[in-house]
Amino acid sequence: MTAPARFTQADITRLVKGVMAAGMDIRSIRVAPNGEIVVSAAAEEQVIEYTANPLDRLLINGTS
């Protein structure tokens, strides 16, 4: 049995849209095994980190 995903496609989409709305170009996106998502911006050498909230599963699944 495999573990459930620590992030969703919607998480990545929301992150990409946010970075683009901030006027930055995305150079790369890295997803670590622990669910940490790291975006490297090309315009400014900034790294933006987004870690999914463990309680998101409650909102998505509607279970406790």
MOHU-V193058 format. One line per field, one symbol per residue. ss: DSSP state (@ for helix, = for strand, . for the rest). A space follows every 10 residues. Layout:
BEGIN
ss=???
END
This chain:
BEGIN
ss=........@@ @@@@@@@@@@ @....===== =....===== =.....==== =....@@@@@ @...
END
